[in-house]
Amino acid sequence: MVATVGMSHADPSLDQPLASATVVRLVPVALATAVVALQIAYPLIEQGPARDRLTVGIVVCFAAASLTHALLWRGATFAVALFVTTALGGLAIEMIGVSTGLPFGEYRYLDSLGAQLLDVPLVVGLAWTMMAYPAYVVSEVIGGGTARLALVGGWALASWDLFLDPQMVQAGHWRWETVGPAVADIPVTNYLAWFVVAVVMMATLRAVAPAESAVADDRIPVALYLWTYASSVMAHAVFFGLPTSAVVGGIGMGVVVVALVRALR
């Protein structure tokens, strides 16, 4: 992988002093390393309260890695927009979804993921953030115009749910009540809604990104995206007994991975 991948859209007065400080630059590196270590431990821990706490820890750590990297390399304005659009926006759309069944379908959260607001665990908002940022960065590395970036970033984020939903339902974190066409036992409506919401998020982030001014070191979010893909395929196929989602997720998210690898080369 090259030393720098993707272009930042940053205000030098905000970003360069932070990004140029080696110690500060190591913060998202340390957080990303912790994410990988915690995810390796995840299938080795028996399902129950300990694994539930680990799930929350992984999400918080991953989201922190995304937010700190965004702050360092894309500026405070972008980092705040990332949090508002994905964490708060994601939480809001989940609250609407739980109470109305729109846009994802009929589902409900159980009580295994900690504190809730309007029947939605607060950590769910951070789950949107943790993968939305790598998906956004990946779309920039792949490149294209504004519309293409939104679509590619949206697919990069939504295809991750091909792994996420089957795994979390199996773990007992939420339950689907919608009846109809399904992929890996998850309603098709959910995946379609994920794509639409994800495209809107990507378009919003692109709209608030400052003008191009510097090259960002995007190895951390790119590595996290690739790690999430590879580890998800393996975990679903080997540890979780979810061969359908291993194949479907492997293909759906793999389309982005192939395009990403080609762009990096």
C-alpha positions as CSV (number, residue, x, y, z in Angstrom):
1,M,0.0,0.0,0.0
2,V,1.3,3.4,-0.8
3,A,2.3,5.8,2.0
4,T,-0.6,8.1,1.3
5,V,-3.9,7.2,-0.3
6,G,-6.9,9.4,-1.0
7,M,-7.1,13.2,-1.0
8,S,-8.2,15.1,2.1
9,H,-10.5,18.1,1.9
10,A,-9.1,20.0,4.8
11,D,-8.4,23.5,6.1
12,P,-4.7,23.6,6.7
13,S,-5.1,26.0,9.7
14,L,-7.0,23.3,11.5
15,D,-5.5,20.1,10.2
16,Q,-1.8,20.6,9.5
17,P,-0.6,21.3,13.1
18,L,-2.5,18.2,14.3
19,A,-1.6,15.9,11.4
20,S,2.1,16.9,11.6
21,A,2.4,15.9,15.3
22,T,3.6,12.3,15.4
23,V,2.2,11.6,18.9
24,V,-1.2,12.9,17.9
25,R,-1.1,11.0,14.6
26,L,-0.7,7.8,16.6
27,V,-4.0,8.1,18.3
28,P,-6.2,6.6,15.5
29,V,-3.4,4.1,14.9
30,A,-3.6,2.9,18.5
31,L,-7.4,2.8,18.4
32,A,-7.5,0.9,15.2
33,T,-5.0,-1.6,16.6
34,A,-7.2,-2.1,19.6
35,V,-10.2,-2.6,17.3
36,V,-8.5,-5.5,15.6
37,A,-7.4,-7.1,18.8
38,L,-10.9,-6.9,20.3
39,Q,-12.4,-8.3,17.2
40,I,-10.0,-11.2,17.2
41,A,-11.0,-11.9,20.8
42,Y,-14.8,-11.7,20.0
43,P,-15.4,-15.2,18.6
44,L,-13.3,-16.7,21.4
45,I,-15.6,-15.4,24.1
46,E,-18.8,-17.4,24.9
47,Q,-22.0,-15.6,24.0
48,G,-23.4,-13.8,27.0
49,P,-22.9,-10.5,29.0
50,A,-19.1,-10.5,28.5
51,R,-19.5,-10.7,24.7
52,D,-22.2,-8.1,24.8
53,R,-19.9,-5.7,26.6
54,L,-17.1,-6.5,24.1
55,T,-19.5,-5.7,21.3
56,V,-20.1,-2.2,22.7
57,G,-16.4,-1.7,23.4
58,I,-15.6,-2.6,19.8
59,V,-18.1,-0.1,18.4
60,V,-16.9,2.7,20.7
61,C,-13.3,2.1,19.9
62,F,-13.9,1.8,16.1
63,A,-16.0,5.0,16.1
64,A,-13.3,6.8,18.0
65,A,-10.7,5.7,15.5
66,S,-12.8,7.0,12.7
67,L,-13.6,10.3,14.4
68,T,-10.0,11.0,15.4
69,H,-8.7,10.2,12.0
70,A,-11.3,12.5,10.4
71,L,-10.3,15.3,12.8
72,L,-6.6,14.9,12.1
73,W,-6.7,14.6,8.4
74,R,-10.0,16.3,7.3
75,G,-10.5,18.9,9.9
76,A,-12.9,19.8,12.7
77,T,-15.7,20.8,10.4
78,F,-15.7,17.5,8.7
79,A,-15.3,15.5,11.9
80,V,-18.3,17.3,13.5
81,A,-20.3,16.7,10.3
82,L,-19.4,13.1,10.4
83,F,-20.6,12.7,14.0
84,V,-23.8,14.7,13.4
85,T,-24.7,13.0,10.1
86,T,-23.9,9.4,11.0
87,A,-24.1,9.1,14.8
88,L,-27.0,11.5,15.5
89,G,-28.5,11.0,12.1
90,G,-28.2,7.2,12.3
91,L,-29.7,7.2,15.8
92,A,-32.6,9.3,14.6
93,I,-33.4,7.1,11.6
94,E,-33.2,4.0,13.9
95,M,-35.7,5.6,16.3
96,I,-38.0,6.2,13.4
97,G,-37.5,2.7,12.2
98,V,-38.3,1.1,15.5
99,S,-41.4,3.2,16.1
100,T,-42.8,3.1,12.5
101,G,-41.2,0.2,10.6
102,L,-39.9,2.7,8.1
103,P,-37.7,2.6,6.2
104,F,-36.0,-0.7,7.2
105,G,-39.0,-2.8,8.2
106,E,-40.5,-4.1,11.5
107,Y,-37.8,-4.8,14.1
108,R,-37.0,-4.2,17.7
109,Y,-33.9,-4.0,19.8
110,L,-33.4,-6.2,22.9
111,D,-31.7,-5.0,26.1
112,S,-28.2,-6.4,25.4
113,L,-26.4,-3.3,24.0
114,G,-26.6,-1.0,27.0
115,A,-28.5,2.3,27.5
116,Q,-31.3,3.1,25.1
117,L,-33.2,6.2,23.9
118,L,-36.7,5.6,22.5
119,D,-36.0,1.9,22.4
120,V,-32.7,2.2,20.4
121,P,-29.3,1.5,22.1
122,L,-27.2,4.7,22.1
123,V,-24.2,2.7,20.8
124,V,-26.1,2.0,17.5
125,G,-25.5,5.6,16.4
126,L,-21.7,5.1,16.8
127,A,-22.0,1.9,14.8
128,W,-23.1,4.0,11.8
129,T,-20.1,6.3,12.4
130,M,-17.5,3.6,12.7
131,M,-18.1,2.2,9.2
132,A,-19.4,5.3,7.5
133,Y,-16.0,7.0,7.7
134,P,-14.0,4.1,6.2
135,A,-16.7,3.8,3.5
136,Y,-16.4,7.5,2.7
137,V,-12.6,7.3,2.5
138,V,-12.8,4.2,0.3
139,S,-15.1,6.0,-2.1
140,E,-12.5,8.9,-2.4
141,V,-9.7,6.4,-3.0
142,I,-11.7,4.8,-5.8
143,G,-12.5,8.2,-7.1
144,G,-15.1,9.8,-9.4
145,G,-17.5,12.7,-9.5
146,T,-19.8,13.7,-6.7
147,A,-22.7,11.4,-7.6
148,R,-20.4,8.4,-8.1
149,L,-18.7,9.1,-4.7
150,A,-22.0,9.1,-3.0
151,L,-23.2,5.9,-4.7
152,V,-19.9,4.0,-4.2
153,G,-19.6,5.2,-0.6
154,G,-23.3,4.3,0.0
155,W,-22.7,0.8,-1.4
156,A,-19.4,0.5,0.6
157,L,-21.4,1.2,3.8
158,A,-24.7,-0.7,3.0
159,S,-22.9,-3.9,1.9
160,W,-21.3,-4.2,5.3
161,D,-24.8,-4.8,6.7
162,L,-24.9,-8.0,4.7
163,F,-22.6,-9.2,7.5
164,L,-23.8,-7.1,10.4
165,D,-27.5,-7.9,10.5
166,P,-27.2,-11.7,10.4
167,Q,-24.5,-11.7,13.0
168,M,-26.3,-9.3,15.4
169,V,-29.6,-11.1,15.1
170,Q,-27.9,-14.4,15.8
171,A,-26.2,-12.7,18.9
172,G,-29.7,-11.7,20.1
173,H,-29.2,-7.9,19.9
174,W,-32.3,-7.3,17.7
175,R,-35.2,-9.2,16.2
176,W,-36.9,-8.9,12.9
177,E,-40.7,-9.1,12.6
178,T,-41.1,-8.2,8.9
179,V,-42.3,-11.1,6.7
180,G,-41.3,-11.1,3.1
181,P,-38.4,-11.6,0.7
182,A,-35.2,-12.0,2.7
183,V,-31.4,-12.4,2.2
184,A,-29.6,-14.4,4.9
185,D,-32.9,-14.3,6.9
186,I,-32.9,-10.5,6.9
187,P,-35.7,-8.6,5.0
188,V,-34.6,-7.2,1.6
189,T,-36.3,-4.0,2.6
190,N,-33.7,-3.5,5.2
191,Y,-30.8,-3.7,2.8
192,L,-32.5,-1.4,0.3
193,A,-33.2,1.2,3.0
194,W,-29.6,0.9,4.2
195,F,-28.4,1.8,0.7
196,V,-30.6,4.8,0.4
197,V,-29.7,6.1,3.9
198,A,-26.0,5.4,3.3
199,V,-26.0,7.3,0.0
200,V,-27.7,10.3,1.7
201,M,-25.0,10.2,4.4
202,M,-22.2,10.0,1.9
203,A,-23.6,12.9,-0.2
204,T,-24.0,15.0,2.9
205,L,-20.4,14.4,4.0
206,R,-19.2,15.2,0.5
207,A,-21.1,18.5,0.5
208,V,-19.6,19.7,3.8
209,A,-16.0,18.6,3.0
210,P,-13.7,21.6,2.8
211,A,-11.8,22.3,-0.5
212,E,-8.9,20.1,-1.4
213,S,-5.6,21.2,0.1
214,A,-3.5,18.3,1.2
215,V,-2.8,14.6,0.8
216,A,-4.3,12.6,3.7
217,D,-2.6,9.5,5.1
218,D,-5.7,7.2,4.7
219,R,-4.0,3.9,5.5
220,I,-5.9,3.5,8.8
221,P,-9.5,3.8,7.5
222,V,-8.6,1.8,4.3
223,A,-7.0,-0.9,6.4
224,L,-10.0,-1.0,8.7
225,Y,-12.3,-1.4,5.8
226,L,-10.2,-4.3,4.3
227,W,-9.9,-5.9,7.8
228,T,-13.6,-5.7,8.4
229,Y,-14.2,-7.4,5.0
230,A,-11.7,-10.2,5.4
231,S,-12.5,-10.9,9.1
232,S,-16.2,-10.9,8.5
233,V,-16.0,-13.4,5.7
234,M,-13.8,-15.7,7.9
235,A,-15.9,-15.2,11.0
236,H,-19.2,-15.9,9.4
237,A,-17.9,-18.9,7.5
238,V,-15.8,-20.5,10.3
239,F,-16.9,-19.2,13.7
240,F,-20.6,-18.1,13.5
241,G,-22.0,-20.8,11.3
242,L,-23.5,-18.3,8.9
243,P,-22.4,-19.5,5.5
244,T,-25.1,-17.6,3.6
245,S,-24.0,-14.2,4.9
246,A,-20.4,-15.2,4.4
247,V,-21.0,-15.7,0.7
248,V,-23.5,-12.9,0.1
249,G,-21.5,-10.4,2.2
250,G,-18.3,-11.6,0.6
251,I,-19.7,-10.8,-2.9
252,G,-21.6,-7.6,-2.0
253,M,-18.8,-5.9,0.0
254,G,-16.2,-7.7,-2.2
255,V,-17.3,-5.6,-5.2
256,V,-16.0,-2.5,-3.3
257,V,-12.9,-4.2,-2.2
258,V,-11.9,-5.2,-5.7
259,A,-12.4,-1.7,-6.9
260,L,-10.4,-0.4,-3.9
261,V,-7.5,-2.7,-4.5
262,R,-7.4,-1.8,-8.2
263,A,-7.3,1.9,-7.2
264,L,-4.5,1.4,-4.8
265,R,-2.5,-0.5,-7.3
